[in-house]
Amino acid sequence: MYSLPVIELARGIRSLLVATGIGAAAMLNMRGFHRRQAAGAAELNETLPVHSRWWRDHAQESGELLYVAIGDSAAQGIGASEPNRSYVGILADHLREATGRTVRVVNLSVSGATVELAVRDQLPRFTRLSPDLVTVAIGANDIARWNATVFEAGIRRLFAVLPRTTLVADLPCFHLPHAERKVAVANEIIRRVAAECDLAVVPLHATTKRAGIRSVATHVAQDLFHPNDRGYRSWAQAFLPSLTAQIADRFAPIVDPAPGVSEAAARL
């Protein structure tokens, strides 16, 4: 997930139009917004099984390093032009190029997953694996039906079994104030529990916030909800410093240290 559920986003935009006095004509344009969103959502819905199958097929490939991703539709790459253009695909490419090793990616993510569903469906599969790299980006879907107690209970169960080398992202910026208040609470929980479990937190919120409200027009797919290729590059940028530090500490030296950056990172 990248932004608000569309109904909340539309409500927020309508409120902004009223507050700024833009007027009735602009309000009528909301009908066009809904039509475009509905058409975009229908198109992206058709990609859900395609992306899921792509990740399942590629999980069968062998690799010297194992990268496991836990998450929701953002980890699946919904909204990207290709599944491997999600932040998971970009980070996997960076890991391959920076270490010179082959990488197997097991993407456990499920579109629509909440923290509670990730604990139920993804965690049992995760505990059977021995990954070299783990990324977690989960929780955006919890904002629509926000319950801080349920959220923290799920985060605690999830973080308790993750290796200390896991890279955990906080929630992205939702831009609209009423959602950001919930996100602030969620991110406080993520950071506090991560600190207790000695897990590194990736600053996804700060990275997406810097893009500003205009990123809704430049970083979001046609459903006005999920990231597009540019949006996923922004997500990968949030992970990249922590991943690069892990590569330097834990894996083989960077293959070509002169440029100081892999081709995958250079494309961001």
Secondary structure, DSSP 8 states (H G I E B T S, - for coil): --S--HHHHHHHHHHHHHHTT--HHHHHHHHHHHHHHHHHHHHHHTTHHHHHHHHHHHTTS--SEEEEEEESHHHHTTTSSSGGGSHHHHHHHHHHHHH---EEEEE---TT--HHHIIIIIHHHHTT---SEEEEE--GGGSTT--HHHHHHHHHHHHTTS-TT-EEE------SHHHHHHHHHHHHHHHHHHHHTT-EEE-HHHHHHHH-TTHHHHSB-TTSSSB-HHHHHHHHHHHHHHHHHHHHHHSS--S-TTT-S-HHHHT-
